Amino acid sequence: MPRQCDICQRARAIIRRPKTGQRICKECFFHVFETEVHHTIVDGRLFSPGDRVGIGASGGKDSTVLAYVMKTLNERYSYGLELFLLSVDEGIAGYRDDSLETVKRNKEQYGLPLMIVSYEQLYGWSMDSIVEAVGRKNNCTFCGVFRRQALDRGALMLDLDHIVTGHNADDVAETILMNLLRGDIPRLGRCTEITTAGDGYMGRSKPFKYAYEKEIVMYAYLKRLDYFSTECTYSPNAYRGYARQFLKDLESVRPSAIIDIIHSGEAIKVSEEVQAQKPSSCERCGYISSNAVCKACALLEGLERGIPKLGISRSAKHFERQAVEPVHFERLREKAHEMRRRRMCGDSNPCTTTSCDDSCHGTTCACTTDDDGAGGCH
C-alpha cells in the first residue's frame, strides 16, 4: 500500500527527505523546498527592495533551479528585486559552449536579461589553452580564481548590488572538509558565511546553503526544468572530488552528515591569536587581495611569461600570444557608480553629473548645473 504524505496526509509520498527523513508528496516537496529557501533569504537578510541581483548561471542543475526559485520567490513574496543572469564562458570546447546554450534557453524561459563574460575576453586565455600549458593537475586552481574574478567583473559591468550562486549544502560541507584537511584556518572561519564580500563593492551569497544536492536534483526533475548535466571535462582530477566522495560515503551511513558538518563549521571559532591578513587591493588590477598582487594577476603573469606552473616546472612550453591587461577594477567601479547614479535619478531624466547625491532615488530628481559648473540632484 502506498504511503501517504507525512505533511498533507492525502497525496501519495514520492520522496524521502535526507535532511529530515520525512516522506512527502510532490506538491508538499515543492512547498517545503521553496519555503526553506525563502527563510534562508529572510533570516540572512540577503537583499533589500530595489536591489539588482545577478544569478551566477552555468546551465547546470544548481544554477538553473536557483534562477527558477529566485524568480518564483521574488514574485510570490514581493522582494522587489531586479534579476539578471550572469554567465562565465571559461572556453571549454564541448562543455561550456553546450551549457551556455542551456543558459540562453533559460533566459527566454524565465524572461531574465543575460550577460556572458569570457576568459578569452578578460584575460586572453581560454581554459583549453591554459590546460594545454599547465596540464590537468593544477588547472582547477586557474579556473576557480579566474571565474570568481570574472563574476565580479561582470557584476560591475551590470551595476549589480548582489550576486547569488547555486552553491548547495553539499558544496559547503565539502569546502569545510577541504579547509580542515588543508589546515586553512582563515578560510575555515569564512567558508560557512552565507554572505561574503565580492570585490568589496557588492555582496555574494548562497541561498541554497542548506539545500541538499539530492533535493535540488529532484526539484529540477519534478519541475521538468531545462538544465545541462554533463560534468566538466577537466574536473575528475580536482581535489574537491575526493572530499565529495568522502562526504557521499558519510551520507550513506548518516544522511544528516551534510547538515551536521555545516552546523559544526558554523560553530567553529577562530582564536584571536590567529591573525588573518587584512584585505587590500591588488596593485595591478585593483581587485581585493591579501597580497600586493592578487592570485589572478600572479597566475596570468605565469602564463604570459611561459612559466604557467609558476616556477614548479620551468620547462613548461612557452606560448607566444598577445598579453591582455585586464581592465582595472577601479575603472569598473567608477563606471558602475555612474550607472547607479543615472539609475537613481530615473530613466526619464538621467543624471550625468559627478556630484549627484545617490540618496535622491530618482523620485523627485531634477539634475541641474549651477553657475560654477557643479551639478547635483535636487
N, C-alpha and C positions, 0 to 999 in steps of 0.2 A: 504493500500500500504506500503510495507517495506521501512523503512527509509535508505537512503544512508549514507555511512561513512562520517563523518564530515571532515576527513583528505584527503582521496583519491577521494571522490565524485563518486566512481564507484561501489565498492562492498557493499553488504548489511551490515548494522551495527548490531552487535550481543551483544555489551556490552556498558553500560554507565558508564564511569569512575566516581567514587565517588569523586575523588580529583578535577576534572576539569569540570565534567558534560558533557564531550564530548561523542557522540555516534560514535563508531568506529567499523571497521570490524576486523576479526581475525588477518590478516597479519599486519595491522597497529597497532593493540594492541601489537603484539609481538615486532614490531619495537620500539614503544614508551617506552614500559616497559624496554627492554634491553638497549635502548639509555639512559634512565634516570639513570639506574644503572651505566652505563659507565660514565656518567657525575658526579655521586656521587663519583666514584672511582678516576676520574681525578681531580675534584675540591678539593677533600680531600687529594690528594697526598698520597693515601694509600700504594702504593707499588713502588718498584724500580725494574728495569730489573734484572733478575737473582735471585730474592727472592724466597725462599722456603715457600710456603703458605699452611697452614693446614686449611681445611674446617671442622668446627665442624659439624659432621654428626650424626643425631639421627635417620634418616629414615623417619622423618615427612615431611610435605609439604614444610616448610620453608627451611630446610637444603637440601632437595632433589632439589628444584628449584635453590637454591644458587649454589650447585655443578654443575648443568647443565649450569647455566648462566655464572658462573666463567670460566668454560671450554670453552664455546662459545665465550665470550668476549676476553679471553686470546688468542685464535686463530685468532679471527677477527681483533683485534687491536694490535696484536703482543706485548702484555705486557712483554713477556719473563719470565713468572713465571713457577715455578715447583710446581704443585699442588698435594696435598695429602688429603685423607680422614682421619679424626681423630675422633674416637667414644669413648664414655664412657659407660661402662656397669655398671649401678647402682645396678644391681642384683634385678630386679623386675620380678618375675615369671609371665608368661602370658602377659607381656607387653614389657619390654625391650628386652627379648630374641627373641620375634617375630619381633620387629622393627629392630633389628640388622641383621636379615635375609634379610630385605629390603636393608640395607646398603651394605651387601655383594653382592647383585644383582646389586646395583648401581656401585659398584667397577668394575664389569665386563662390565656393560653397558657403563660406561664413560672411562674405561681404566685408572683408577687412583689407586695408591697404597693406602692401608688401614692399619691403626693401631687401635687396640682396647685395651683400658686400663680399668680395673675394680676396683670398690671399694674394692672387696674382695682381689684383688691382692695388692692394695696400702695401704689399711687401716685394712684389716682383718674383715671387716663388710660389709654385703650387705644391701641394703635398706630394704629388707624384715626383716632382723634380727634387724635393727635399729627401724623399725616401731613396731616390737614385743616388743621392750624395751620402747619406748617413747610414743607409741600410734599414732593416726592420726592427733593430733592437731598441733604438732611442727615439724613434720617430714620434711616439705619442707625446714626448716632452715638448717637441716643437709645436705639435698640433694644439695641445692644451693651452700653451702660453699664447700662441698667435690667435686662437679662437676667442679666448677671453678678451683680449685687447680689441679684436675685430668687432665683437659685440658692442663694446663701449664706444668705439669709433662710429659704428652705425647708429647707435642711440643718440650720439651728439649730432649727427647729420639730420636726424629726425626731430631733434629737440625734445627728447623724451624725459619724463620725470622719473621713470622707473622701468626696470627690466625684470621680467619673470621668466624663470627657466623651468623645465619639466623634471628637475631632479626629484626623485621619489625617495621613500623611506629606505629602500634597498640601497640606493646610491649613497645616502647619508651614512648608513651603517657601515658600508664598505669603506667610506672615507675615514670614519672613526678608526676602524681596524687598521687601515694603511698607515695613518699617522701614528697610531700606537706602536705598530711594529717597527716603524722607522725612527721612533723616538722624537718625532717632530712636535715638541710641546707647544710652541706658539700656534701652529695650525690646529693642533688638537683642541686648543681652547677656543678656536674660532669656528671650526667646521660645523658645529651644531647650531650656530646662529641662523635664524630663519631669514634675516635681512643683513646684508653686508654692503659696504660702500663699494661702488664700482670704481670709477676713476676719481671719486671724490665729488663728482658733480651730480650723481644720481644714485639711487639705491638699486640693489639687485636682490630678489627674494625667491623663495621656493614654496609656492602654495601647496605643492604635493609632498611636503616634508614628512607627513605622517601617513601618506597613502602607499600601500603595498603595491609592488610592481604587478603581482598577480591580479589585483583588483583593477588596475589600470588596463591591463590586457583584456580582462573580462568586460570592462565598461566599453572599450573600443569595439569588441566583438559584438556585444549585445546591441549597441547603438549603430552598428554597421558603419563605423567611421572609416574614411579613406586614409590609410597610412601605409608607410613603407617599412618593411620588416627585415630587410637584408642587413646582416652585420657588416661593419666597416671592414674593408679589405685588409687593413693594417693593424686591427685591434687584437688578434689572437695572442700575440706575444706581450700584451700590456700587463704591467704589474697588477693593475686593478682586477684583471681576470682571475688571478689566484685568490685574491681576497673575496671575490664574488663566489667562487666555487666553495671556499671555506664557509661562507655565510649560508649558502644553499644547504650544505651538509648540516650545519647547526639548525637551520629552519626545519629540516626533515625530522629532526629529533624533538625540537621545541619550536612550534610555529610562532610563538611570541618572541623569539630570539631577536628579530629585527627591531621591533619597537623597544625591547629591553635594552639593546645596545645604544639606541638613540637616547633613551632616558638616562642611561649610565653616563654617556658622553655629556649630556646637559648638566649632570651633577658634578662633573669634574671641575675643580677649582685650581687654577694655576697659581702657584705660590708667588708672592710679591717679590721673592728673591730672583725669580726668573725674569730678567729684563728683556722685554720684547723691543725689537727695533722700531723706532718711530718712523712711519712712512713719510717720504718726501716726494719730490718729483724728479723724474729721470732728466739728466742734464742734456740729453739728446732729443727725446721726443716729448717730454713733459708729462708722461704717464706716471701714475702713482707708483712709487718704488721704495724699497727699504735700502737700496744702494744707489750710488751715484748714477749708474746705468741700469735700466730695467732689464729683466730677463729677455724680453722680446728683442731689444736692441743688441744685447750680447749674443743671442743666437743668430740674429740676422748678420751681425758682423762676421761671425764664424763662417757662415755660408758664403758671404761675399769674398772673404779672404781665402777661400778654398780649404779651410780647416773646419768643416761643419761639425766635427765632434769636439770642437773647442780644445784642441791640443791632445785629446785622448789618442787620436790616430792622425799624426801629421802627414801620413802618406795618402790621405784621402784625396780623391780626384778633384782637381780644380775645375770649376765650371766658369767659362767666360760668359758673362752676361751683364746686362745693364743694371747697375745698382739702383734701387728705389729708395728714396728718402721719404719715410712716412710723414704725412702732414703732422706738424707739431700740435699736440693736444691743446695748447693754449689758443691756437687759431681756431680749432674746432669749438672750444668753449665760448670764444668770443662770438663766433657765428651762431651758436645755439642761443646765446644770451640775446643777440639781436633778433633772432626768430621769436624768442619768447616775448621780447618787448613788443614786437609787432602784433603777436597774438593777443597779449594783454590789452592792447589798445583797440582791438576789434578789426575785423577784416574791412569794414566799410571806411575806416579812416586810419590806416596803418601808421604807426609812429616810426619815423626813421631817424629820430634824434638820438644822441648818445647819452643824454642826461635824463631820459624818461624814468619816472618813478614806477617800478614794477607793481606797486600796490594799487594802481589805478583800475586793474581788472577789466578795462575796456567798457565799463558800463556807461560812464558819462565822460569818456575821454575825448578831449579836443586837443590835438597836437598843435602847438604854436611855436613860433620862433620870436624871441624877444629882440629888442633893438640891438643888444650887444652880441646877437648871434646865438645865444644859448637857447636851447629848446627844452620842452618838457610836456608832460601830460597834466591836464588840469580838469 
